[in-house]
Amino acid sequence: MSDQDSTATSATPGKRRVILLLITGSVLVILLAVFTWWFFIGQWRTSTDDAYVGGNIVAVMPMTGGTVIAIHGDTTQAVTEGQLLVQLDDSDARLQLDAAEAALATAVREVRGLYATSHGNLPLLAQRRADLARAQAELASSDATLAQAESEYKRRVALAQQNFVSPENVQIAQTVRDAARAQRDAATSAVQASSAAIAQTVDQASVSSARVDHTSLENHPNVRTAAVRVREAALALARTRVLAPVSGQVAKRSVQIGERVAPGAALMAIVPLDKVWLDANFKETELRNVRIGQAAKLTSDFYGGSVIFHGRVLGLAPGTGSAFALLPAQNATGNWVKIVQRLPVRIALDAQELQAHPLRIGLSMDATIDTHDRSGAVLTTLPNTSAIAATAVYAQDIKAADVRVAQIIADNLEHK
């Protein structure tokens, strides 16, 4: 063996040793880096790419039936709360409202007559009582006249028996007595008639008072019943205008011109894109340290990794996705295979970031939750007393109906 071959042979183990040392060092550096990342970052993070944007899909449905004569909103268009979307034919509703308004006006005038009759009974009753007093006075005067005539007749009869007066004088006294007696009978009848008139007037006053007692014209049952009919007709007319209950983007328009729609039929949908959230489906083994209120970083496939969204955990679903499936898995079978389940976690998104970079319902996203702070609750325990969503669109219809009723009543009151 030459010296050159001996040197090459001895150099080979040295090179191998150096390569092994380099590999070992690289592996150690990689392991150290991985451990360092896990210790400072990895153990405080949990991530998933099974996350999708969710949101409210508000159905636009008519509250009354009718024929569509105009459509003011289409898919992809932006609408504001209270904006007219669909107009139904309102001819029948207007006729019904006119009839209801006329009935209310009639009811107001009839009730006005009841009040007038009730109030008119008071002076009539006073007049009847005055007539009774006059008749009683005439009766007293007739009694006195009759007593005098009786006395005069008896005196003349006694004188005629003694031949001091002629029979003609007795006859005259008798005639005067009979006239006084007839006058007294007439006065008695007048008193009885006046008493009967007073009783009749009292009865009429009681009936009239019962119709208007303890109420005002506006609150009278007849007026209130007619006012309800006006409100119903006014609401039916207002509901021929199908308004947007919320602001957002129109989706799924299915209504067409000339279509006869029924109450509750879905005409289109509105998606409020400023109120979307994220439903992230984590494996059950990844949720040990997830708590409500923890911060999350999110990226979407729509914008890519250059746009980072921030959010917070709102809560964990009360069941896995398979538990609420239409056909849940039947695990009580002989060929059962354990599969790690996924639990939906709802994450709220930052409103300003959504305004700058709008998301759409159903978009895919990657979610990473920071689990440093583990002091939060796992489940919500306090009920939410405030409304999750609300609209004031429909309240305006009944307010307008109330204004219409008040105006009709005012127009049919007595103007002095």
C-alpha positions in Angstrom: 0.0 0.0 0.0 1.4 3.4 -1.0 1.5 6.4 1.3 -1.1 8.2 -0.8 -3.6 5.4 -0.4 -3.0 5.3 3.3 -3.6 9.0 3.6 -6.9 8.8 1.7 -8.1 5.9 3.8 -7.3 7.8 7.1 -9.1 11.0 5.8 -12.4 9.2 5.0 -13.4 8.5 8.6 -12.6 12.1 9.5 -14.9 13.4 6.8 -17.7 11.1 7.9 -17.3 12.2 11.5 -17.6 15.8 10.4 -20.7 15.2 8.3 -22.3 13.2 11.2 -21.5 16.1 13.6 -23.0 18.6 11.2 -26.1 16.5 10.7 -26.4 16.0 14.5 -25.9 19.7 15.1 -28.5 20.6 12.5 -31.0 18.2 14.0 -30.3 19.6 17.5 -30.7 23.1 16.3 -33.9 22.2 14.5 -35.2 20.4 17.6 -34.2 23.4 19.8 -35.9 25.8 17.5 -39.0 23.7 17.4 -39.0 23.4 21.2 -38.4 27.1 21.6 -41.3 27.8 19.2 -43.5 25.4 21.1 -42.5 26.7 24.5 -43.0 30.3 23.7 -45.7 30.2 21.0 -47.0 26.8 20.0 -48.4 25.7 23.3 -50.4 28.9 23.5 -52.0 28.6 20.0 -54.6 26.4 18.5 -55.4 26.6 14.8 -57.8 25.2 12.2 -58.5 25.8 8.5 -62.0 24.4 8.8 -63.6 27.8 9.4 -66.3 29.6 7.5 -67.9 33.0 7.6 -71.5 33.0 9.0 -74.1 35.6 9.1 -77.8 36.4 9.3 -79.9 35.7 6.2 -83.0 37.9 6.7 -86.0 36.7 4.7 -88.1 39.4 3.0 -91.7 38.2 3.2 -95.0 40.0 2.7 -97.5 40.3 5.6 -100.4 40.3 3.2 -101.2 38.7 -0.1 -101.4 40.5 -3.4 -100.1 40.9 -7.0 -96.6 42.2 -7.5 -96.6 45.4 -9.5 -93.1 46.7 -8.9 -89.8 45.4 -7.6 -87.2 47.8 -6.2 -84.4 45.5 -5.1 -82.3 42.9 -6.9 -79.5 40.4 -6.0 -76.2 42.1 -5.2 -77.8 45.5 -4.6 -77.3 47.3 -1.3 -80.5 48.4 0.6 -81.1 50.3 3.8 -83.6 49.6 6.5 -87.1 50.7 5.6 -86.4 50.9 1.9 -89.2 49.8 -0.4 -88.4 46.5 -2.1 -91.7 45.2 -3.5 -94.9 46.9 -4.2 -98.2 45.0 -4.2 -101.4 46.1 -5.8 -103.3 48.1 -3.2 -106.6 48.8 -4.8 -108.6 46.5 -2.6 -106.8 47.7 0.5 -107.6 51.4 -0.3 -111.3 50.6 -0.8 -111.4 48.8 2.6 -109.7 51.7 4.2 -112.2 54.2 2.7 -115.1 52.1 4.1 -113.5 51.8 7.5 -112.9 55.6 7.7 -116.5 56.3 6.7 -117.7 53.9 9.4 -115.5 55.6 12.0 -116.8 59.0 11.0 -120.4 57.7 11.3 -119.7 56.2 14.7 -118.2 59.5 16.0 -121.3 61.4 14.8 -123.7 58.8 16.3 -121.8 59.0 19.7 -122.0 62.7 19.5 -125.7 62.3 19.2 -125.8 60.1 22.3 -123.9 62.7 24.3 -126.2 65.4 23.0 -129.3 63.4 24.0 -127.8 62.6 27.4 -127.1 66.3 28.0 -130.4 67.4 26.6 -132.3 65.3 29.1 -131.2 67.5 32.0 -133.1 70.7 30.9 -136.0 68.6 29.7 -136.2 67.0 33.2 -136.1 70.4 34.7 -138.9 71.6 32.5 -141.0 68.5 33.4 -140.5 69.2 37.1 -141.6 72.8 36.6 -144.7 71.6 34.8 -145.4 69.3 37.8 -145.0 72.2 40.2 -147.4 74.3 38.1 -149.9 71.5 37.9 -149.7 71.0 41.7 -150.3 74.7 42.2 -153.3 74.6 40.0 -154.5 71.5 41.8 -154.2 73.3 45.1 -156.1 76.3 43.7 -158.8 74.0 42.3 -159.2 72.3 45.7 -159.7 75.7 47.3 -162.2 76.8 44.7 -164.1 73.5 45.0 -164.2 73.8 48.8 -165.6 77.3 48.5 -168.1 76.1 45.9 -169.2 73.2 48.1 -169.7 75.5 51.0 -171.7 78.0 49.0 -173.9 75.2 47.6 -174.6 73.9 51.1 -175.4 77.4 52.4 -177.9 78.0 49.5 -179.5 74.6 50.0 -180.2 75.5 53.6 -181.5 78.9 52.7 -183.8 77.4 50.0 -185.2 75.0 52.6 -186.2 78.1 54.6 -187.5 79.8 51.5 -185.0 82.6 51.7 -183.6 82.0 48.2 -185.1 80.7 45.0 -184.4 77.2 43.6 -182.6 79.0 40.7 -180.0 80.2 43.1 -179.5 76.7 44.4 -179.1 75.5 40.8 -176.5 78.2 40.1 -174.5 77.2 43.2 -174.7 73.5 42.2 -173.4 74.4 38.7 -170.5 76.4 40.1 -169.7 73.5 42.4 -169.7 71.0 39.6 -167.5 73.3 37.5 -165.0 73.6 40.4 -165.1 69.8 40.8 -164.3 69.3 37.1 -161.5 71.9 37.3 -160.1 70.0 40.3 -160.3 66.7 38.4 -158.5 68.3 35.4 -155.8 69.6 37.7 -155.4 66.2 39.3 -155.0 64.6 35.9 -152.4 67.3 35.0 -150.4 66.5 38.1 -150.6 62.8 37.2 -149.5 63.5 33.6 -146.6 65.6 34.8 -145.5 62.9 37.2 -145.6 60.3 34.4 -143.7 62.6 32.1 -141.0 63.1 34.8 -140.8 59.3 35.3 -140.5 58.8 31.5 -137.8 61.5 31.2 -135.9 59.9 34.1 -135.9 56.5 32.4 -134.8 58.1 29.1 -132.0 59.9 30.9 -130.9 56.7 32.6 -130.8 54.9 29.2 -128.9 57.8 27.6 -126.5 58.1 30.5 -125.8 54.4 30.4 -124.7 54.7 26.8 -122.1 57.4 27.5 -121.5 57.1 31.2 -117.8 56.9 32.5 -116.3 57.4 29.1 -115.2 60.0 26.6 -116.1 60.2 22.9 -112.7 58.9 21.9 -112.9 56.0 24.2 -116.5 55.1 23.6 -116.9 51.4 22.6 -118.6 52.2 19.3 -115.8 54.6 18.4 -113.1 52.3 19.5 -114.5 49.4 17.5 -114.7 51.5 14.4 -111.1 52.8 15.1 -109.9 49.2 15.2 -111.3 48.6 11.8 -109.5 51.7 10.5 -106.2 50.5 12.0 -106.6 47.1 10.5 -107.4 48.6 7.0 -104.5 51.1 7.3 -102.1 48.3 8.2 -103.3 46.2 5.3 -102.7 49.1 3.0 -99.3 49.8 4.5 -98.3 46.2 4.2 -98.8 46.2 0.4 -95.4 48.0 0.5 -92.8 45.3 1.4 -89.9 47.1 3.1 -86.4 46.1 4.0 -86.3 45.0 7.6 -82.5 45.6 7.9 -79.7 47.1 5.9 -77.5 44.9 3.8 -77.1 43.2 0.5 -79.9 41.6 -1.4 -79.6 37.9 -2.2 -81.8 35.1 -3.6 -84.4 37.3 -5.3 -87.1 35.0 -6.6 -90.2 37.3 -6.9 -91.3 38.3 -10.4 -93.6 41.0 -11.7 -97.3 39.9 -11.9 -96.8 37.1 -9.5 -99.5 36.5 -6.9 -97.8 36.2 -3.6 -99.2 34.9 -0.3 -98.4 36.1 3.2 -95.2 34.6 4.4 -93.8 33.7 0.9 -90.0 34.3 0.6 -89.5 37.0 -2.0 -85.8 37.6 -1.4 -83.2 37.7 1.3 -81.0 40.4 2.9 -77.6 39.7 4.3 -76.2 42.3 6.7 -72.5 41.9 5.8 -71.5 44.3 8.7 -72.7 41.8 11.2 -71.0 38.5 10.1 -69.1 36.2 12.3 -66.8 33.1 12.0 -67.7 29.5 12.8 -64.4 27.7 13.3 -64.6 23.9 13.6 -61.8 22.7 15.9 -61.1 19.1 16.8 -62.2 18.2 20.2 -58.6 17.5 21.2 -57.6 21.1 20.4 -60.1 22.9 22.6 -58.8 22.0 26.0 -57.5 25.5 26.7 -60.0 27.5 24.6 -62.0 30.0 26.7 -64.6 32.7 26.0 -63.1 36.1 25.3 -59.7 34.8 24.0 -58.2 36.7 21.0 -58.0 35.2 17.6 -56.2 36.0 14.3 -57.9 35.1 11.1 -57.0 35.0 7.4 -59.3 34.4 4.5 -58.7 32.7 1.2 -60.6 35.6 -0.4 -58.0 38.2 0.6 -55.0 35.9 1.3 -52.5 36.1 4.1 -51.8 39.8 3.5 -55.0 40.8 5.3 -55.3 39.7 8.9 -58.6 39.9 10.8 -58.8 40.0 14.5 -61.6 38.6 16.6 -62.6 37.2 20.0 -64.2 33.9 21.0 -67.9 34.4 21.7 -68.6 30.8 22.8 -68.4 27.1 22.0 -71.4 25.3 20.5 -73.3 23.0 22.8 -72.8 20.0 20.5 -70.6 18.7 17.8 -71.5 19.1 14.1 -72.5 15.5 13.8 -74.9 15.8 16.8 -77.0 18.3 14.9 -76.8 16.6 11.5 -79.9 15.7 9.7 -78.8 12.0 9.8 -76.6 11.7 12.9 -74.0 8.9 12.9 -75.1 5.6 14.5 -72.1 4.6 16.5 -73.8 1.7 18.3 -72.9 -0.7 15.5 -70.5 -3.5 15.1 -68.3 -1.8 12.6 -67.7 1.3 14.7 -64.5 3.3 14.1 -63.6 6.2 16.4 -63.4 9.5 14.6 -62.2 12.7 16.3 -65.2 15.1 16.3 -65.2 18.8 15.6 -66.9 21.4 17.7 -67.9 24.8 16.3 -66.4 27.8 17.9 -68.0 31.2 17.2 -65.7 34.1 16.8 -66.7 37.7 16.6 -65.0 39.8 14.0 -63.8 43.4 14.2 -66.4 45.8 12.7 -63.8 48.3 11.4 -61.8 45.5 9.7 -65.0 44.2 8.1 -65.8 47.6 6.8 -62.4 47.9 5.2 -62.4 44.3 3.9 -66.0 43.0 3.6 -66.5 39.3 3.9 -69.2 37.1 2.4 -71.2 34.3 4.0 -69.6 30.9 3.4 -66.1 32.1 2.7 -63.2 29.9 4.0 -60.9 31.2 6.6 -58.0 30.1 8.8 -58.4 30.7 12.5 -55.7 30.8 15.2 -56.8 31.3 18.8 -54.3 32.7 21.4 -54.9 30.7 24.6 -52.5 32.6 26.9 -55.4 34.0 29.0 -57.2 30.9 30.3 -59.2 32.7 33.0 -62.4 33.0 30.9 -65.4 30.7 31.1 -65.9 27.6 29.0 -69.6 28.1 28.8 -71.8 31.2 29.0 -73.8 31.3 32.2 -75.6 34.6 32.1 -78.6 35.1 29.7 -78.4 37.9 27.1 -81.2 40.4 28.0 -80.7 42.6 25.0 -82.0 41.9 21.5 -79.6 40.2 19.2 -81.3 41.8 16.2 -84.2 44.3 16.0 -86.0 46.4 13.5 -88.3 49.4 13.9 -89.7 49.3 10.3 -93.1 47.7 11.2 -93.7 50.0 14.2 -94.1 53.0 11.9 -97.2 51.4 10.3 -99.3 51.3 13.5 -98.1 54.8 14.4 -99.3 56.1 11.1 -102.6 54.3 11.6 -103.1 55.9 15.0 -102.5 59.4 13.5 -105.1 58.6 10.8 -107.7 57.6 13.4 -107.0 60.7 15.6 -107.5 62.9 12.5 -110.8 61.3 11.5 -112.1 61.7 15.0 -111.0 65.3 15.2 -112.6 66.1 11.8 -116.0 64.8 12.9 -116.2 66.5 16.3 -118.4 69.5 16.8 -116.5 72.7 15.7 -117.6 75.8 17.5 
